[in-house]
Amino acid sequence: MGAKTGKQYIERLKKAKNTVYVDGEKVEDVTEHKAFKNVVNSMARLYDIQHEKKEKMLYTSPTTGDQVGMTFKHPTTIDDLIARREATQEWARSHAGMMGRSPDYLNAEVMAMGMNNSLFAEADERFADNARKYYEYARENDISLTHTLIHPQVNRAKAEHEQKDANVSLHLVEENQDGIIVDGIRLLATQAAITDETLVFPSTVKKAGELDDPYSLAFVVENNAEGVKMISRESWDYRDNKWDYPLSSQFEEGDAIVSFENVFIPWERVFVCGNSDICNRTFGDTNAVVHMAHQVVSKAIIKTEFILGVALSIMEAIGIDQFQHVKDKGRDIMITLETMRSHIYRAEHNAKLDESGMMTPDFAALNAARNWYPRIYPKLAEIIRVLAASGLTGIPTQADFENEEIGDILRRGLQGAHVDGYERVQLFRLAWDLTASAFGTRQSHYEYYFFGDPVRMGMTYFDTFEKEPYKNFVKDFLSDLK
C-alpha cells in the first residue's frame, strides 16, 4: 500500500469502528463526532502533505519499492537523520507544533525497536523477529499509532503487585499456544480515539522489579480489538470556529484511558512477555528513546518558532516592542529557540552508527534538551500572557464583530497601533488559545510531563551523567598547586 492519503486515513477509521466513549456516550463514528472530527481532519491533512511534498515526505521502501513515509525511515547516514527531521518539521509547521502525538513520534519508535531488536531476543528469538516484522508492517501500511505507558495512578508509594487491587493495572492473565490474554487498565493514550493501533510499552522512567513481571509487557493491539475500550476525556474543542479558537478547533488530540477486558494478543504482536528486566531496558537498549527524543526536539523547535512569532506580533500590534522589559522577554524566547536548534545540530552531526548499523543521534544533546524544555515551556507561555496583559481577556468573538450594532464599536475600541480591532482580537484569541484556554493550559501541562516526571527524569539525568572527567579536572588543578 505505502503512504496513505488523508481520505484513506478517514476511511480506515470509519471502517474500524473503534470502541470509544466520551462524555458518557459511546461514539458511533469518530470522524463525524464533534469531539474528534476537527482533529481527524488535521490528521488527514498530515497524510495529504506526504503526497503533496513527496520529495521531502516520502522515500522508496527497501522491501516493496512502494513510496512510504519518510518519518519511518531507518537512518544509516547523517543525511538520513536530517531528512527524517526535515519531514517531521514539515508536518509540525502545519500544526504549529501543537500535536504532541503526530504520527512521526511513534513511527520513530517502531523503527528503532524494529531495527535494533536484539534485546527482545534475550527472552525469545521470535520477539525480536516480531519487532522487525511489525516495523515493516507499520511502514508499508502507514499505520497510525497511539501508545500507553502508565499504570493507573492509584498509590504511587507502592509497586503494582503491592496495590490493594493488584488487578487494576494491565497484567498478564494467561499464555496459550496462540498468544496471551491481558486484562486491566492503562493510561494515558493521546489520540487513542483517532488511530489504528496501540503500542503498549513500559514507562521510560519508572523501573519494575521481578515481582512486577506480570505487569511487564510490550505488545501492539488493534484499537478495535474485542475487549478494548477507549475512554476519552472531555474534548476542549469547544466551538467549531477557527477564528474564535484557532488551535483547539484543529489540534485537540484528546487523551484516553484504555481498558483491556481479557483481550487476546497473538504471539506475533508480542515483544516482551512478563519480563521486568527487559522492559526496564527497552527504550534505552533499542535506542528508541534517542530517536523519539530527536522527533520531540525537532517538533519543539517549530513550536518555539510559532511562540516567538506570536510574541513578536503582539509586541508590534500594541506598540510595546520598544520597551526594555518587553525586549528582554522576547530575548528569552529567542535564546530558547537558538538553544534547541543547537541541540539538534549537535545531535545530528555527532551521530554514530550503533551496533545494529542504525545512525543514532548524540543522545547527550537530546537528553539535555528533553530535560530542559519541559521546564522552560511554562515560562514561554507566561511571557505570552504577560505581553498580552489585560488584552488577553478582552477578546470578543467573531460573532460580536459581525453584529451590525456593535461591530464598528469593537473595531474602533479594540484597535492596536498597527491593526484594527478585528485583527488585534483575532491575534489575541490565538494567544489565549495557545496559553490560557483549556487547550493552552493542557499544552503547558503536557509539555511539562512529556517524557514523565521532570524531577525523576532529572535524577536519572544526574545519575547517568559522566562525572569523573570534571572531578578529575579539579583534582588535577589542585594537585598542580602542591
KANORGI-V142285 format. One record per residue. RES is the residue in one small letter. OMEGA is omega in whole degrees, -180 to 180 (* if undefined). NEAR is the number of other C-alpha atoms within 8 Angstrom. Layout:
BEGIN
RES_OMEGA_NEAR + RES_OMEGA_NEAR
END
This chain:
BEGIN
m_-178_6 + g_-176_11 + a_-178_14 + k_176_11 + t_176_11 + g_179_13 + k_179_7 + q_176_8 + y_-179_11 + i_179_11 + e_-180_8 + r_177_9 + l_179_14 + k_-178_10 + k_-175_6 + a_-178_9 + k_177_10 + n_179_11 + t_-173_11 + v_175_12 + y_172_12 + v_-179_12 + d_176_6 + g_-179_5 + e_175_6 + k_-178_8 + v_-180_10 + e_-177_6 + d_-177_8 + v_-178_16 + t_-180_11 + e_-176_7 + h_-175_10 + k_-179_6 + a_-171_11 + f_-169_16 + k_-177_11 + n_178_13 + v_174_12 + v_178_12 + n_177_10 + s_175_11 + m_179_10 + a_178_13 + r_178_9 + l_-179_11 + y_176_13 + d_178_11 + i_178_10 + q_-176_14 + h_178_10 + e_-178_6 + k_-174_9 + k_-176_9 + e_-180_6 + k_-168_10 + m_-177_13 + l_172_14 + y_-176_11 + t_179_8 + s_179_10 + p_-178_5 + t_-176_4 + t_-175_6 + g_177_7 + d_173_9 + q_-177_10 + v_-175_14 + g_180_14 + m_-177_12 + t_172_12 + f_-167_12 + k_173_11 + h_-174_9 + p_174_10 + t_177_9 + t_176_7 + i_178_11 + d_176_6 + d_179_11 + l_-179_12 + i_179_9 + a_179_10 + r_178_12 + r_179_12 + e_176_9 + a_176_12 + t_-177_13 + q_174_11 + e_176_8 + w_-175_10 + a_179_14 + r_-179_9 + s_178_8 + h_177_10 + a_180_10 + g_-174_13 + m_-180_10 + m_-176_11 + g_-180_5 + r_171_11 + s_-169_7 + p_-175_8 + d_-179_11 + y_-178_11 + l_171_12 + n_178_12 + a_-179_15 + e_-177_12 + v_176_13 + m_-176_13 + a_-179_14 + m_180_14 + g_-175_15 + m_177_12 + n_-164_11 + n_-174_14 + s_178_8 + l_-176_11 + f_-179_13 + a_180_11 + e_179_7 + a_-177_8 + d_-178_8 + e_-177_9 + r_180_8 + f_176_14 + a_178_15 + d_178_9 + n_-179_13 + a_180_15 + r_-178_12 + k_180_9 + y_176_11 + y_-180_13 + e_179_9 + y_-179_9 + a_180_11 + r_-175_14 + e_-179_13 + n_178_10 + d_-178_11 + i_173_9 + s_-170_9 + l_161_13 + t_174_15 + h_180_13 + t_-173_13 + l_-162_12 + i_172_9 + h_178_9 + p_-174_9 + q_-176_5 + v_179_5 + n_-175_6 + r_178_6 + a_-177_4 + k_173_7 + a_-176_9 + e_-177_9 + h_-179_7 + e_-176_7 + q_178_10 + k_173_4 + d_-174_5 + a_-179_9 + n_-178_8 + v_179_8 + s_178_13 + l_-177_13 + h_178_12 + l_178_14 + v_-172_10 + e_167_7 + e_174_8 + n_-175_6 + q_-173_4 + d_-178_6 + g_-178_11 + i_173_13 + i_179_12 + v_-179_15 + d_177_15 + g_-171_13 + i_174_13 + r_173_14 + l_-14_12 + l_-168_12 + a_176_12 + t_-178_11 + q_-178_12 + a_-175_16 + a_-170_12 + i_179_10 + t_-176_12 + d_-170_13 + e_-179_12 + t_170_14 + l_175_12 + v_-178_12 + f_179_11 + p_175_12 + s_178_9 + t_-173_10 + v_-177_7 + k_-177_5 + k_179_7 + a_176_12 + g_-175_8 + e_-180_8 + l_177_6 + d_179_12 + d_179_12 + p_180_11 + y_-173_12 + s_-172_15 + l_170_17 + a_-180_13 + f_176_12 + v_-176_11 + v_175_11 + e_-175_8 + n_178_13 + n_179_9 + a_-180_9 + e_179_6 + g_178_9 + v_176_13 + k_176_11 + m_-179_14 + i_-172_11 + s_173_13 + r_178_9 + e_179_8 + s_174_9 + w_168_9 + d_-169_12 + y_-174_7 + r_-178_7 + d_-176_8 + n_-176_8 + k_179_9 + w_-179_8 + d_-178_11 + y_-171_14 + p_-179_12 + l_-176_13 + s_179_12 + s_-180_15 + q_-166_12 + f_180_12 + e_-169_15 + e_-175_10 + g_177_13 + d_-173_11 + a_165_15 + i_180_12 + v_179_14 + s_176_13 + f_-178_13 + e_-177_9 + n_-177_10 + v_178_12 + f_177_9 + i_179_13 + p_-176_9 + w_-177_8 + e_178_8 + r_179_12 + v_180_13 + f_176_12 + v_-179_14 + c_174_9 + g_-178_10 + n_-176_13 + s_-179_13 + d_179_9 + i_178_10 + c_-179_14 + n_-176_12 + r_-171_8 + t_-175_11 + f_-179_10 + g_-174_9 + d_178_8 + t_-173_13 + n_177_12 + a_-179_16 + v_180_10 + v_-177_13 + h_175_13 + m_178_12 + a_177_11 + h_177_13 + q_-176_13 + v_-180_10 + v_177_13 + s_178_12 + k_-179_12 + a_177_10 + i_179_11 + i_179_13 + k_180_12 + t_174_11 + e_-179_9 + f_179_10 + i_178_11 + l_178_11 + g_177_8 + v_-180_11 + a_-179_12 + l_179_10 + s_177_9 + i_180_12 + m_-177_12 + e_-174_11 + a_-176_11 + i_171_9 + g_180_10 + i_-172_8 + d_177_9 + q_-179_7 + f_-175_7 + q_-177_6 + h_178_6 + v_177_12 + k_-180_10 + d_178_8 + k_175_9 + g_177_11 + r_-180_8 + d_179_9 + i_180_12 + m_180_9 + i_176_8 + t_-180_9 + l_-177_11 + e_177_8 + t_179_8 + m_177_12 + r_180_9 + s_178_8 + h_-176_12 + i_178_13 + y_179_8 + r_-178_10 + a_-178_15 + e_-174_12 + h_172_9 + n_-179_8 + a_179_11 + k_175_8 + l_175_10 + d_-175_8 + e_180_5 + s_-178_7 + g_180_7 + m_177_12 + m_-172_13 + t_-179_12 + p_176_15 + d_-174_14 + f_-180_8 + a_180_7 + a_-178_11 + l_-179_16 + n_176_10 + a_-178_9 + a_-176_11 + r_173_12 + n_-175_12 + w_-172_8 + y_178_10 + p_-179_13 + r_-179_10 + i_-175_8 + y_178_11 + p_178_10 + k_178_8 + l_178_11 + a_179_11 + e_179_9 + i_179_10 + i_-178_13 + r_-180_13 + v_180_7 + l_-178_10 + a_176_11 + a_-176_7 + s_178_6 + g_-179_8 + l_178_12 + t_177_5 + g_-173_6 + i_176_9 + p_180_7 + t_176_7 + q_180_8 + a_178_6 + d_-180_9 + f_-179_14 + e_177_7 + n_-174_8 + e_-176_7 + e_-175_6 + i_-176_9 + g_-179_11 + d_177_9 + i_-178_8 + l_180_12 + r_-179_12 + r_-174_9 + g_-177_7 + l_178_11 + q_176_14 + g_-178_11 + a_-175_8 + h_-178_9 + v_176_10 + d_-175_11 + g_-179_13 + y_-179_12 + e_-179_9 + r_-179_13 + v_177_11 + q_177_10 + l_-177_11 + f_174_13 + r_174_14 + l_179_12 + a_178_14 + w_-177_12 + d_179_15 + l_-168_13 + t_-168_15 + a_175_11 + s_175_9 + a_178_8 + f_-177_15 + g_178_12 + t_177_11 + r_178_8 + q_179_11 + s_-180_12 + h_-178_8 + y_179_8 + e_-178_10 + y_-177_13 + y_-171_10 + f_-179_7 + f_-178_8 + g_-180_9 + d_-178_8 + p_179_12 + v_177_6 + r_176_9 + m_179_12 + g_177_9 + m_178_8 + t_179_8 + y_180_10 + f_-176_7 + d_-175_6 + t_180_6 + f_179_6 + e_-171_5 + k_-171_6 + e_-179_6 + p_-177_7 + y_175_7 + k_178_8 + n_177_8 + f_-180_8 + v_180_8 + k_180_8 + d_180_8 + f_-180_8 + l_-179_8 + s_179_7 + d_-180_6 + l_-177_5 + k_*_4
END
